[in-house]
Amino acid sequence: MYNPTRFQETRPEVLTALMQQFPLATIVTSQDGEACADHIPLQYIATESGNVKLIGHVARANPLWKHADGQKVLVIFQGPQAYITPNWYASKAEDPRVVPTWNYAVVHARCTLRTVSEPTAMLTILRQLTDQHESSQSHPWSIDNAPSDYLDKLCAAIVGIELEIHTLDGKWKVSQDKTRQNHESLVQGLRQAGSKDQQALADMLHGYGPVENRG
């Protein structure tokens, strides 16, 4: 990933927060000499031993688990992103030398993928994933609500995956290279545009500020 210094984000807590907020990841592998991408929701877990990993599951029919078991893979988490129109630059009124761009935040995790097929371990993965995403519901659904024979059939049709994280790289392209005046006008433009991603990106820009303000 091309990642100029001004856009690099290295703080572990910031990187993991994005991964947890946007759990649908893209797992990039090489299968029979071809680049392949699978889109899998993953959960970030820090173990008691200090290791960090991602857990999830795929359909047993998915060749990912057969081709990538034990292999190093690239996992991409995409955060807020939005088009930036030149009309939002405050300086445009005096200087027309402005062009469109795209702002975004991403995390690249380089991992080793291993499969999990033991039934109890697979149920643990399913329980952890479900509990995480049901926690915001007024009446959280539990895996225990499903009939045991149905769960047995489900586990026979899927394969659990664990991805041991080796490195994390973050790129926050959030107009840090703009002047304070333009940075503030971009935040205002994104807020007025109103989509969920635009609002989230406005919050991110506001939190970062231009490079000139951060020494």
N, C-alpha and C positions, 0 to 999 in steps of 0.2 A: 504494500500500500504506500503510495506516495504521500508523505506526511511532513510538510515543512514544520520547522521548529515552533512557529507561532501557533500552529494548530494542534500540537501534541498535548494530549492529556495523559498523565502518568499516575495520578493519585488513585490507589487501589479502591478506596471507598467510593470515588466518583464512577469508576469503571464498573464496579459490581452493582452499584445502584442502577445504572442504565440496564445492565443485564437482567436485573430483577424486575424492573419496570416494563421492559419490552422483551419478554421471554421467548417469543417466536424467533428462532435462530435459523440461519442458513448453514448447513453442514456441507462443506466442499471437500470432495474426495476424488481420487483417480480410480476409475474402474475400467479395466481392459484398455488402458491407454487413453481413455476419454475423461474429460473433466465432468463431474456430476455434482449436482446441488440438490439437497433435500431440505425441506422446511419443516422443522420439528420444534415444538415448544419444549424448552429445557429449564430445569431448576438449578440454580447455583447453590452449592452446599460447601461450607467450610467444615472439615472434619476435626475431631478432637486432636488428632496427630499433627494438625497444621497444614495438611494437604487441602487443596481446593479442587472441586470437580463439578461437573454438570451431569444431571441424570435426565433420562427420558425414555421413550420407547418407540418402536417402529413396527409396522406390519411385518409378519414373518415372510410375506411375499416380497418385501422390499430388499433388493440385493445389497443395500448399504451394509447391513450387518455381516454379510458373508464376505464382501470384498474388503471392508475396512477394519475388521476385527484385529486389534493389535497394531494398527497403523496410525501414523500421525496425520491429523486432519486439521483443516481450518474451519473455525466456527465464527460466523459473523452475526453480530447483534446490531440492528438498525434502530436508532432512536428517532427523535423528532426531525423532520425535514420539510423544507418548503422552498419554493421559488422566491427570489428576491427581485422585485421590479425596480428599475432605475427611478421610477416615479416616487419612491419612498426616500430617496437621498435628499436631505435638506439642502445640500450644496448645489443641486441641479438648477436651482433658480438663478444662480450666478455663474455656474460653470457646467456646461453640457457634457463634459468628459466623464460620463458614467455609463456603465453597461450592466446588463442583468447578471445574476449569479445564482447559485444554489447553496443554501446553508443546511447543514446536517451534523449529526453526531453518530459515530459508529464505534464499536469495539470489536477487535479481532482477537480471538482466543486460539492459540495453537495448542492442540491437545493430542493425547493418545486415546483412541476409542477402544473400549472393550465391551463385549456383550455379556448380558446377564440372562440366563435361561432357567435358573433354579426357581421353582414356583414361589417359595417364601420370599426370596429376594425380589422377585418381580412384583409381588403384591406390595412389598414395602415401597418400591418406586411408585407404583400406582397410588398408594395411600398418601405419600408425601406430595406428589403432584396435585392430587385432588384436594387435599387439605389446604394447600397453598392458595389455590384459585377459588375455592369455595369460602375462604375466610371472610370475604366481603359480603356474602349473601346473608339475608336476614334469617334464613333457615338453611344452614349449610348442609349440602348433601354429603353423605359419607359412603365410602366404598362398602361399608358394612350394610348399607341399605339394599345392595344388589344381592340376588340369590346366589348361594355358593356354587351351584351347578353352572350358572351363567358366568360367574367369574372364572371357573375352571376352563370353560370354552374360550373365554376371552384371552386368558393367559396362554392357551395353546395356539392362538392366532397372532401373538405378538412376541417381540423380543425386546428385553430391556437393554438400554445402553448406558454406560458410564464413560465420561470423558474426563480424564485427568488433565488439568490445566497446567501447562508449562510456562507460557508467557501470555501477557495481555498487552495489547496496543490500542490506544484510543486516539481518535481524531475528532476534534470538536471544531468544525469549520463554521464559526458563528460570528463572522465579520469582525474578528479581533483586529484586522488590518485596516479598519476604517477609522476616520476621525471620530472624536467624541460626539460632535454635532450629528454626523451621519449615523453613527451607531444608535443614538437616541431616537432619531427619526425612523430608523428601521424597526426598532422595538414598537414604536407607535403604529407604524404601518401594519405590522404583523398582528397587533392586538385588534386593530380595526377590521382586518380581513376576516378574522373570526373563526376559522376552522380549528378543530382540536389540535392538529399538528402545529398550526401557526401560533396558537396561544402557548403551547408548550415550548416552541422555539423562541418566542418572545421572552418567556421566563428565563430560558437558558441564556439568551443574549444579555438580558438585564443583569444576570448573575455574573457574567464574565466581564463585560465591559471591553473597551478597546485596549490594545496593547499599551498605548501611550499612558493609560491610567494605572497600569499594573507594574510599572517599573521594569 
